[in-house]
């Protein structure tokens, strides 16, 4: 099975210059947990996922120690951290290094990369342009096809 058999052609590209709040609103509206980020030349420059936004609000010490995060609980702390980040630009927290796939790539290679990273949104490229994405939903679709499950 190849990427061309499962990829999602529906894209919600965002600009690297919009705010995190605007990006999150678009992600919520589109029901995507990750989006491709384009510059003013419409070139792919990054990926932004929910986990990137969360990582920007949770202090590194707490990311490395959940017990510390619980012990340091203060009312409204989460909301206060969100307020500090919401007006940052997407380009400030997006991932600039990510896995790209092509239509001719095997789904097995994509599945292997899913297991090697915490990024679950891969842009599908054709002639240096983003033409779609592969997410966990597309991988689920591939599993269903592989196991002969019909919707």
OpenMM code with the backbone's topology and positions (N, CA, C; nanometers):
from openmm import Vec3, app, unit

residues = "UNK UNK UNK UNK UNK UNK UNK UNK UNK UNK UNK UNK UNK UNK UNK UNK UNK UNK UNK UNK UNK UNK UNK UNK UNK UNK UNK UNK UNK UNK UNK UNK UNK UNK UNK UNK UNK UNK UNK UNK UNK UNK UNK UNK UNK UNK UNK UNK UNK UNK UNK UNK UNK UNK UNK UNK UNK UNK UNK UNK UNK UNK UNK UNK UNK UNK UNK UNK UNK UNK UNK UNK UNK UNK UNK UNK UNK UNK UNK UNK UNK UNK UNK UNK UNK UNK UNK UNK UNK UNK UNK UNK UNK UNK UNK UNK UNK UNK UNK UNK UNK UNK UNK UNK UNK UNK UNK UNK UNK UNK UNK UNK UNK UNK UNK UNK UNK UNK UNK UNK UNK UNK UNK UNK UNK UNK UNK UNK UNK UNK UNK UNK UNK UNK UNK UNK UNK UNK UNK UNK UNK UNK UNK UNK UNK UNK UNK UNK UNK UNK UNK".split()
positions = [
    Vec3(0.0843, -0.1167, 0.0000),
    Vec3(0.0000, 0.0000, 0.0000),
    Vec3(0.0898, 0.1244, 0.0000),
    Vec3(0.0488, 0.2246, -0.0761),
    Vec3(0.1274, 0.3476, -0.0894),
    Vec3(0.0533, 0.4673, -0.0297),
    Vec3(0.1268, 0.5722, -0.0046),
    Vec3(0.0689, 0.6957, 0.0486),
    Vec3(-0.0440, 0.7444, -0.0406),
    Vec3(-0.0302, 0.7320, -0.1709),
    Vec3(-0.1336, 0.7795, -0.2638),
    Vec3(-0.2684, 0.7134, -0.2389),
    Vec3(-0.2683, 0.5956, -0.1758),
    Vec3(-0.3914, 0.5231, -0.1484),
    Vec3(-0.4657, 0.5727, -0.0247),
    Vec3(-0.3983, 0.6478, 0.0605),
    Vec3(-0.4599, 0.6828, 0.1891),
    Vec3(-0.4523, 0.8303, 0.2273),
    Vec3(-0.3702, 0.9107, 0.1605),
    Vec3(-0.3455, 1.0464, 0.2105),
    Vec3(-0.4699, 1.1343, 0.2050),
    Vec3(-0.4696, 1.2377, 0.2883),
    Vec3(-0.5796, 1.3316, 0.2978),
    Vec3(-0.5463, 1.4529, 0.2110),
    Vec3(-0.6289, 1.4782, 0.1117),
    Vec3(-0.6061, 1.5913, 0.0209),
    Vec3(-0.6571, 1.7227, 0.0791),
    Vec3(-0.7343, 1.7128, 0.1870),
    Vec3(-0.7908, 1.8331, 0.2501),
    Vec3(-0.6843, 1.8957, 0.3395),
    Vec3(-0.6410, 2.0140, 0.3026),
    Vec3(-0.5355, 2.0835, 0.3763),
    Vec3(-0.5891, 2.2099, 0.4427),
    Vec3(-0.5370, 2.2371, 0.5595),
    Vec3(-0.5617, 2.3649, 0.6257),
    Vec3(-0.4231, 2.4263, 0.6502),
    Vec3(-0.3622, 2.4835, 0.5458),
    Vec3(-0.2313, 2.5465, 0.5681),
    Vec3(-0.2492, 2.6773, 0.6437),
    Vec3(-0.1522, 2.7067, 0.7281),
    Vec3(-0.1570, 2.8329, 0.8017),
    Vec3(-0.0297, 2.9118, 0.7741),
    Vec3(-0.0369, 3.0394, 0.7989),
    Vec3(0.0784, 3.1275, 0.7822),
    Vec3(0.1658, 3.1219, 0.9065),
    Vec3(0.2947, 3.1309, 0.8865),
    Vec3(0.3882, 3.1328, 0.9995),
    Vec3(0.3740, 3.2607, 1.0827),
    Vec3(0.3043, 3.3599, 1.0295),
    Vec3(0.2924, 3.4888, 1.0972),
    Vec3(0.1643, 3.5068, 1.1780),
    Vec3(0.0750, 3.4072, 1.1788),
    Vec3(-0.0441, 3.4205, 1.2621),
    Vec3(-0.0100, 3.3834, 1.4063),
    Vec3(-0.0978, 3.4177, 1.4972),
    Vec3(-0.0731, 3.3891, 1.6389),
    Vec3(-0.1071, 3.2439, 1.6710),
    Vec3(-0.0557, 3.1983, 1.7837),
    Vec3(-0.0871, 3.0639, 1.8311),
    Vec3(-0.2371, 3.0520, 1.8562),
    Vec3(-0.2970, 3.1552, 1.9105),
    Vec3(-0.4417, 3.1538, 1.9352),
    Vec3(-0.5185, 3.1356, 1.8041),
    Vec3(-0.4799, 3.2086, 1.7002),
    Vec3(-0.5466, 3.1957, 1.5698),
    Vec3(-0.5257, 3.0568, 1.5114),
    Vec3(-0.4050, 3.0052, 1.5249),
    Vec3(-0.3750, 2.8718, 1.4730),
    Vec3(-0.4581, 2.7658, 1.5451),
    Vec3(-0.4657, 2.7755, 1.6764),
    Vec3(-0.5437, 2.6789, 1.7537),
    Vec3(-0.6912, 2.6856, 1.7155),
    Vec3(-0.7438, 2.8049, 1.6957),
    Vec3(-0.8840, 2.8197, 1.6548),
    Vec3(-0.9085, 2.7495, 1.5208),
    Vec3(-0.8154, 2.7636, 1.4277),
    Vec3(-0.8282, 2.6957, 1.2976),
    Vec3(-0.8187, 2.5444, 1.3129),
    Vec3(-0.7308, 2.4980, 1.4010),
    Vec3(-0.7162, 2.3546, 1.4243),
    Vec3(-0.8443, 2.2973, 1.4845),
    Vec3(-0.9032, 2.3697, 1.5769),
    Vec3(-1.0278, 2.3243, 1.6393),
    Vec3(-1.1399, 2.3193, 1.5357),
    Vec3(-1.1510, 2.4254, 1.4564),
    Vec3(-1.2569, 2.4334, 1.3541),
    Vec3(-1.2423, 2.3230, 1.2490),
    Vec3(-1.1196, 2.2906, 1.2117),
    Vec3(-1.0961, 2.1917, 1.1061),
    Vec3(-1.0873, 2.0482, 1.1585),
    Vec3(-1.0861, 2.0328, 1.2903),
    Vec3(-1.0739, 1.9009, 1.3536),
    Vec3(-0.9398, 1.8336, 1.3239),
    Vec3(-0.8353, 1.9135, 1.3067),
    Vec3(-0.6999, 1.8621, 1.2871),
    Vec3(-0.6179, 1.8884, 1.4128),
    Vec3(-0.5316, 1.7952, 1.4473),
    Vec3(-0.4405, 1.8131, 1.5609),
    Vec3(-0.3054, 1.8671, 1.5171),
    Vec3(-0.2893, 1.8851, 1.3877),
    Vec3(-0.1661, 1.9401, 1.3337),
    Vec3(-0.1913, 1.9979, 1.1958),
    Vec3(-0.1138, 2.1002, 1.1623),
    Vec3(-0.1303, 2.1684, 1.0336),
    Vec3(0.0056, 2.2004, 0.9726),
    Vec3(0.0054, 2.2200, 0.8422),
    Vec3(0.1277, 2.2621, 0.7734),
    Vec3(0.1371, 2.4137, 0.7797),
    Vec3(0.2601, 2.4623, 0.7866),
    Vec3(0.2851, 2.6062, 0.7996),
    Vec3(0.3579, 2.6537, 0.6743),
    Vec3(0.3038, 2.7575, 0.6132),
    Vec3(0.3621, 2.8137, 0.4906),
    Vec3(0.4126, 2.9556, 0.5171),
    Vec3(0.5162, 2.9942, 0.4406),
    Vec3(0.5635, 3.1323, 0.4486),
    Vec3(0.4883, 3.2177, 0.3458),
    Vec3(0.5269, 3.3435, 0.3329),
    Vec3(0.4573, 3.4338, 0.2410),
    Vec3(0.4738, 3.3943, 0.0947),
    Vec3(0.5711, 3.3066, 0.0638),
    Vec3(0.5910, 3.2569, -0.0729),
    Vec3(0.5160, 3.1265, -0.0974),
    Vec3(0.4309, 3.0874, 0.0023),
    Vec3(0.3544, 2.9624, -0.0044),
    Vec3(0.4434, 2.8381, -0.0003),
    Vec3(0.5633, 2.8531, 0.0591),
    Vec3(0.6561, 2.7408, 0.0748),
    Vec3(0.6366, 2.6776, 0.2117),
    Vec3(0.6475, 2.5457, 0.2173),
    Vec3(0.6366, 2.4746, 0.3437),
    Vec3(0.7573, 2.5069, 0.4310),
    Vec3(0.7321, 2.5605, 0.5495),
    Vec3(0.8415, 2.5969, 0.6405),
    Vec3(0.8311, 2.5304, 0.7771),
    Vec3(0.7159, 2.4652, 0.8031),
    Vec3(0.7020, 2.4031, 0.9337),
    Vec3(0.5745, 2.3241, 0.9489),
    Vec3(0.5651, 2.2637, 1.0658),
    Vec3(0.4470, 2.1889, 1.1083),
    Vec3(0.4131, 2.2388, 1.2484),
    Vec3(0.2863, 2.2566, 1.2753),
    Vec3(0.2434, 2.2936, 1.4094),
    Vec3(0.1406, 2.1916, 1.4559),
    Vec3(0.1661, 2.1324, 1.5720),
    Vec3(0.0768, 2.0324, 1.6298),
    Vec3(0.0336, 2.0753, 1.7686),
    Vec3(-0.0727, 2.0145, 1.8151),
    Vec3(-0.1209, 2.0415, 1.9508),
    Vec3(-0.0087, 2.0228, 2.0516),
    Vec3(0.0715, 1.9158, 2.0343),
    Vec3(0.1785, 1.8908, 2.1316),
    Vec3(0.2830, 2.0024, 2.1312),
    Vec3(0.3008, 2.0722, 2.0211),
    Vec3(0.3934, 2.1858, 2.0177),
    Vec3(0.3382, 2.3022, 2.0996),
    Vec3(0.2077, 2.3231, 2.0896),
    Vec3(0.1453, 2.4305, 2.1671),
    Vec3(0.1523, 2.3974, 2.3159),
    Vec3(0.1197, 2.2734, 2.3492),
    Vec3(0.1266, 2.2317, 2.4896),
    Vec3(0.2692, 2.2458, 2.5421),
    Vec3(0.3677, 2.2034, 2.4630),
    Vec3(0.5082, 2.2129, 2.5056),
    Vec3(0.5498, 2.3574, 2.5293),
    Vec3(0.4861, 2.4511, 2.4595),
    Vec3(0.5226, 2.5914, 2.4771),
    Vec3(0.4664, 2.6513, 2.6057),
    Vec3(0.3657, 2.5864, 2.6638),
    Vec3(0.3081, 2.6406, 2.7874),
    Vec3(0.3513, 2.5657, 2.9128),
    Vec3(0.3965, 2.4429, 2.8975),
    Vec3(0.4377, 2.3643, 3.0142),
    Vec3(0.5876, 2.3838, 3.0348),
    Vec3(0.6284, 2.4385, 3.1489),
    Vec3(0.7715, 2.4578, 3.1744),
    Vec3(0.8490, 2.3267, 3.1610),
    Vec3(0.9688, 2.3346, 3.1080),
    Vec3(1.0506, 2.2165, 3.0806),
    Vec3(1.0687, 2.1295, 3.2049),
    Vec3(1.0825, 2.1925, 3.3199),
    Vec3(1.0998, 2.1160, 3.4438),
    Vec3(0.9781, 2.0274, 3.4695),
    Vec3(0.8620, 2.0770, 3.4354),
    Vec3(0.7392, 2.0008, 3.4560),
    Vec3(0.7206, 1.8947, 3.3482),
    Vec3(0.7724, 1.9220, 3.2277),
    Vec3(0.7657, 1.8213, 3.1226),
    Vec3(0.8481, 1.6993, 3.1608),
    Vec3(0.9562, 1.7252, 3.2301),
    Vec3(1.0473, 1.6175, 3.2686),
    Vec3(1.0094, 1.5523, 3.4006),
    Vec3(0.9168, 1.6136, 3.4748),
    Vec3(0.8803, 1.5618, 3.6059),
    Vec3(0.7329, 1.5907, 3.6332),
    Vec3(0.6477, 1.4950, 3.6028),
    Vec3(0.5038, 1.5124, 3.6214),
    Vec3(0.4703, 1.5374, 3.7679),
    Vec3(0.5444, 1.4743, 3.8581),
    Vec3(0.5188, 1.4955, 4.0008),
    Vec3(0.5406, 1.6418, 4.0395),
    Vec3(0.6410, 1.7045, 3.9795),
    Vec3(0.6657, 1.8459, 4.0045),
    Vec3(0.5474, 1.9296, 3.9543),
    Vec3(0.4979, 1.8952, 3.8374),
    Vec3(0.3835, 1.9673, 3.7820),
    Vec3(0.2639, 1.9589, 3.8761),
    Vec3(0.2429, 1.8426, 3.9337),
    Vec3(0.1317, 1.8263, 4.0279),
    Vec3(0.1594, 1.9005, 4.1587),
    Vec3(0.2808, 1.8907, 4.2083),
    Vec3(0.3168, 1.9546, 4.3353),
    Vec3(0.3117, 2.1067, 4.3270),
    Vec3(0.3386, 2.1615, 4.2104),
    Vec3(0.3429, 2.3072, 4.1935),
    Vec3(0.2076, 2.3647, 4.1502),
    Vec3(0.1028, 2.2840, 4.1609),
    Vec3(-0.0297, 2.3291, 4.1169),
    Vec3(-0.0708, 2.4579, 4.1878),
    Vec3(-0.1157, 2.5526, 4.1064),
    Vec3(-0.1766, 2.6760, 4.1565),
    Vec3(-0.2993, 2.7018, 4.0700),
    Vec3(-0.4042, 2.7505, 4.1313),
    Vec3(-0.5246, 2.7808, 4.0555),
    Vec3(-0.4921, 2.8810, 3.9446),
    Vec3(-0.5421, 2.8555, 3.8265),
    Vec3(-0.5266, 2.9410, 3.7076),
    Vec3(-0.3865, 2.9366, 3.6460),
    Vec3(-0.2974, 2.8519, 3.6963),
    Vec3(-0.1616, 2.8459, 3.6410),
    Vec3(-0.1651, 2.8084, 3.4927),
    Vec3(-0.2431, 2.7066, 3.4583),
    Vec3(-0.2531, 2.6645, 3.3182),
    Vec3(-0.3045, 2.7789, 3.2313),
    Vec3(-0.4099, 2.8449, 3.2762),
    Vec3(-0.4665, 2.9563, 3.2004),
    Vec3(-0.3661, 3.0709, 3.1870),
    Vec3(-0.2917, 3.0975, 3.2939),
    Vec3(-0.1913, 3.2044, 3.2895),
    Vec3(-0.0824, 3.1729, 3.1882),
    Vec3(-0.0409, 3.0469, 3.1821),
    Vec3(0.0629, 3.0067, 3.0859),
    Vec3(0.0085, 3.0163, 2.9430),
    Vec3(-0.1170, 2.9796, 2.9248),
    Vec3(-0.1798, 2.9932, 2.7924),
    Vec3(-0.1824, 3.1402, 2.7493),
    Vec3(-0.2145, 3.2280, 2.8424),
    Vec3(-0.2212, 3.3708, 2.8118),
    Vec3(-0.0851, 3.4247, 2.7681),
    Vec3(0.0227, 3.3701, 2.8255),
    Vec3(0.1572, 3.4157, 2.7886),
    Vec3(0.1960, 3.3736, 2.6467),
    Vec3(0.1354, 3.2671, 2.5978),
    Vec3(0.1750, 3.2102, 2.4684),
    Vec3(0.0813, 3.2492, 2.3551),
    Vec3(-0.0427, 3.2791, 2.3846),
    Vec3(-0.1442, 3.2925, 2.2799),
    Vec3(-0.1129, 3.3956, 2.1724),
    Vec3(-0.0375, 3.4990, 2.2043),
    Vec3(-0.0074, 3.6014, 2.1045),
    Vec3(0.1284, 3.5846, 2.0370),
    Vec3(0.1994, 3.4769, 2.0714),
    Vec3(0.3239, 3.4464, 2.0003),
    Vec3(0.2899, 3.4058, 1.8581),
    Vec3(0.3863, 3.4202, 1.7700),
    Vec3(0.3672, 3.3805, 1.6311),
    Vec3(0.3917, 3.2305, 1.6154),
    Vec3(0.3246, 3.1711, 1.5203),
    Vec3(0.3423, 3.0291, 1.4910),
    Vec3(0.4891, 2.9973, 1.4661),
    Vec3(0.5592, 3.0853, 1.3938),
    Vec3(0.6991, 3.0595, 1.3605),
    Vec3(0.7878, 3.0488, 1.4843),
    Vec3(0.7406, 3.0998, 1.5992),
    Vec3(0.8186, 3.0936, 1.7218),
    Vec3(0.8184, 2.9552, 1.7859),
    Vec3(0.7160, 2.8742, 1.7582),
    Vec3(0.7111, 2.7425, 1.8230),
    Vec3(0.6943, 2.6253, 1.7262),
    Vec3(0.6726, 2.6519, 1.5973),
    Vec3(0.6504, 2.5426, 1.5023),
    Vec3(0.7757, 2.4558, 1.4895),
    Vec3(0.7542, 2.3355, 1.4411),
    Vec3(0.8666, 2.2462, 1.4115),
    Vec3(0.9201, 2.2796, 1.2735),
    Vec3(1.0505, 2.2924, 1.2675),
    Vec3(1.1132, 2.3227, 1.1389),
    Vec3(1.1765, 2.1987, 1.0776),
    Vec3(1.1912, 2.0951, 1.1579),
    Vec3(1.2432, 1.9677, 1.1091),
    Vec3(1.1324, 1.8648, 1.1234),
    Vec3(1.0989, 1.8013, 1.0126),
    Vec3(0.9888, 1.7053, 1.0123),
    Vec3(1.0032, 1.6129, 0.8924),
    Vec3(0.9328, 1.5044, 0.8974),
    Vec3(0.9363, 1.4011, 0.7941),
    Vec3(0.8386, 1.4384, 0.6841),
    Vec3(0.8836, 1.4323, 0.5603),
    Vec3(0.7986, 1.4590, 0.4443),
    Vec3(0.7774, 1.3278, 0.3704),
    Vec3(0.6599, 1.3113, 0.3128),
    Vec3(0.6311, 1.1900, 0.2381),
    Vec3(0.5926, 1.2246, 0.0945),
    Vec3(0.6009, 1.1249, 0.0088),
    Vec3(0.5597, 1.1404, -0.1309),
    Vec3(0.4486, 1.0398, -0.1596),
    Vec3(0.3810, 1.0602, -0.2687),
    Vec3(0.2717, 0.9706, -0.3073),
    Vec3(0.3200, 0.8275, -0.3296),
    Vec3(0.4451, 0.8125, -0.3735),
    Vec3(0.4991, 0.6798, -0.4046),
    Vec3(0.5605, 0.6091, -0.2837),
    Vec3(0.5615, 0.6732, -0.1681),
    Vec3(0.6215, 0.6132, -0.0481),
    Vec3(0.5283, 0.5060, 0.0075),
    Vec3(0.5871, 0.4025, 0.0628),
    Vec3(0.5058, 0.2950, 0.1194),
    Vec3(0.4464, 0.3371, 0.2532),
    Vec3(0.3293, 0.2880, 0.2809),
    Vec3(0.2641, 0.3154, 0.4080),
    Vec3(0.3448, 0.2546, 0.5224),
    Vec3(0.4146, 0.1445, 0.4963),
    Vec3(0.4976, 0.0824, 0.5995),
    Vec3(0.6065, 0.1795, 0.6453),
    Vec3(0.6667, 0.2537, 0.5533),
    Vec3(0.7695, 0.3523, 0.5898),
    Vec3(0.7090, 0.4639, 0.6737),
    Vec3(0.5896, 0.5075, 0.6369),
    Vec3(0.5217, 0.6118, 0.7128),
    Vec3(0.4873, 0.5612, 0.8532),
    Vec3(0.4378, 0.4383, 0.8619),
    Vec3(0.4038, 0.3798, 0.9921),
    Vec3(0.5283, 0.3692, 1.0800),
    Vec3(0.6394, 0.3301, 1.0210),
    Vec3(0.7648, 0.3201, 1.0963),
    Vec3(0.8060, 0.4562, 1.1499),
    Vec3(0.7908, 0.5603, 1.0697),
    Vec3(0.8277, 0.6954, 1.1151),
    Vec3(0.7323, 0.7449, 1.2235),
    Vec3(0.6055, 0.7086, 1.2147),
    Vec3(0.5106, 0.7441, 1.3206),
    Vec3(0.5597, 0.6906, 1.4542),
    Vec3(0.6176, 0.5709, 1.4524),
    Vec3(0.6657, 0.5087, 1.5760),
    Vec3(0.7952, 0.5715, 1.6259),
    Vec3(0.8684, 0.6390, 1.5382),
    Vec3(0.9966, 0.6998, 1.5748),
    Vec3(0.9860, 0.8449, 1.6191),
    Vec3(0.8685, 0.9030, 1.6121),
    Vec3(0.8540, 1.0452, 1.6431),
    Vec3(0.7238, 1.0702, 1.7170),
    Vec3(0.7136, 1.1832, 1.7810),
    Vec3(0.5865, 1.2208, 1.8426),
    Vec3(0.5043, 1.3096, 1.7490),
    Vec3(0.5498, 1.3224, 1.6267),
    Vec3(0.4791, 1.4019, 1.5272),
    Vec3(0.3867, 1.3105, 1.4473),
    Vec3(0.2600, 1.3432, 1.4448),
    Vec3(0.1628, 1.2597, 1.3768),
    Vec3(0.0976, 1.3309, 1.2596),
    Vec3(0.1698, 1.4230, 1.2005),
    Vec3(0.1245, 1.4927, 1.0809),
    Vec3(0.2430, 1.5008, 0.9867),
    Vec3(0.2300, 1.4352, 0.8742),
    Vec3(0.3368, 1.4382, 0.7749),
    Vec3(0.2834, 1.5017, 0.6470),
    Vec3(0.3508, 1.6046, 0.5955),
    Vec3(0.3061, 1.6643, 0.4693),
    Vec3(0.3384, 1.5722, 0.3519),
    Vec3(0.2455, 1.5656, 0.2581),
    Vec3(0.2657, 1.4896, 0.1350),
    Vec3(0.3104, 1.5898, 0.0291),
    Vec3(0.4272, 1.5627, -0.0287),
    Vec3(0.4893, 1.6576, -0.1210),
    Vec3(0.4869, 1.6047, -0.2639),
    Vec3(0.4692, 1.6965, -0.3577),
    Vec3(0.4821, 1.6650, -0.5004),
    Vec3(0.5393, 1.7895, -0.5676),
    Vec3(0.6558, 1.7747, -0.6285),
    Vec3(0.7240, 1.8856, -0.6949),
    Vec3(0.7402, 2.0056, -0.6005),
    Vec3(0.7885, 1.9794, -0.4803),
    Vec3(0.8147, 2.0810, -0.3777),
    Vec3(0.6905, 2.1580, -0.3313),
    Vec3(0.5731, 2.1028, -0.3549),
    Vec3(0.4490, 2.1642, -0.3067),
    Vec3(0.3770, 2.0646, -0.2168),
    Vec3(0.3117, 2.1179, -0.1142),
    Vec3(0.2319, 2.0337, -0.0260),
    Vec3(0.0982, 2.0069, -0.0944),
    Vec3(0.0661, 1.8787, -0.1101),
    Vec3(-0.0603, 1.8433, -0.1759),
    Vec3(-0.1557, 1.7695, -0.0819),
    Vec3(-0.1090, 1.7407, 0.0387),
    Vec3(-0.1938, 1.6705, 0.1341),
    Vec3(-0.1177, 1.6412, 0.2614),
    Vec3(-0.1800, 1.5609, 0.3470),
    Vec3(-0.1164, 1.5219, 0.4724),
    Vec3(-0.1476, 1.3757, 0.5024),
    Vec3(-0.0642, 1.3187, 0.5862),
    Vec3(-0.0919, 1.1877, 0.6438),
    Vec3(-0.0907, 1.2073, 0.7945),
    Vec3(-0.2003, 1.1686, 0.8581),
    Vec3(-0.2143, 1.1803, 1.0031),
    Vec3(-0.2481, 1.0428, 1.0600),
    Vec3(-0.2735, 1.0380, 1.1888),
    Vec3(-0.3159, 0.9126, 1.2513),
    Vec3(-0.4438, 0.8608, 1.1872),
    Vec3(-0.5307, 0.9493, 1.1439),
    Vec3(-0.6557, 0.9066, 1.0804),
    Vec3(-0.6298, 0.8307, 0.9507),
    Vec3(-0.5329, 0.8774, 0.8732),
    Vec3(-0.4996, 0.8074, 0.7487),
    Vec3(-0.4320, 0.6736, 0.7783),
    Vec3(-0.3513, 0.6702, 0.8833),
    Vec3(-0.2901, 0.5434, 0.9221),
    Vec3(-0.3975, 0.4451, 0.9684),
    Vec3(-0.4976, 0.4958, 1.0389),
    Vec3(-0.6107, 0.4116, 1.0801),
    Vec3(-0.6833, 0.3587, 0.9567),
    Vec3(-0.6999, 0.4438, 0.8565),
    Vec3(-0.7629, 0.4021, 0.7309),
    Vec3(-0.6808, 0.2911, 0.6650),
    Vec3(-0.5471, 0.3060, 0.6656),
    Vec3(-0.4605, 0.2032, 0.6068),
    Vec3(-0.4732, 0.0725, 0.6835),
    Vec3(-0.4787, 0.0804, 0.8159),
    Vec3(-0.4960, -0.0416, 0.8965),
    Vec3(-0.6288, -0.1090, 0.8628),
    Vec3(-0.7338, -0.0296, 0.8499),
    Vec3(-0.8644, -0.0861, 0.8153),
    Vec3(-0.8617, -0.1532, 0.6789),
    Vec3(-0.7976, -0.0892, 0.5813),
    Vec3(-0.7847, -0.1496, 0.4487),
    Vec3(-0.7034, -0.2781, 0.4560),
    Vec3(-0.5942, -0.2734, 0.5304),
    Vec3(-0.5085, -0.3904, 0.5427),
    Vec3(-0.5754, -0.5063, 0.6123),
    Vec3(-0.6686, -0.4753, 0.7022),
    Vec3(-0.7389, -0.5815, 0.7758),
    Vec3(-0.8781, -0.6088, 0.7187),
    Vec3(-0.9029, -0.5499, 0.6021),
    Vec3(-1.0281, -0.5710, 0.5282),
    Vec3(-1.1518, -0.5341, 0.6105),
    Vec3(-1.1427, -0.4201, 0.6786),
    Vec3(-1.2562, -0.3676, 0.7534),
    Vec3(-1.3215, -0.2611, 0.6677),
    Vec3(-1.4512, -0.2751, 0.6464),
    Vec3(-1.5227, -0.1752, 0.5671),
    Vec3(-1.6066, -0.0886, 0.6597),
    Vec3(-1.6123, 0.0401, 0.6296),
    Vec3(-1.6897, 0.1304, 0.7160),
    Vec3(-1.8392, 0.1057, 0.7103),
] * unit.nanometer
topology = app.Topology()
chain = topology.addChain("A")
for resn in residues:
    res = topology.addResidue(resn, chain)
    for name in ("N", "CA", "C"):
        topology.addAtom(name, app.Element.getBySymbol(name[0]), res)
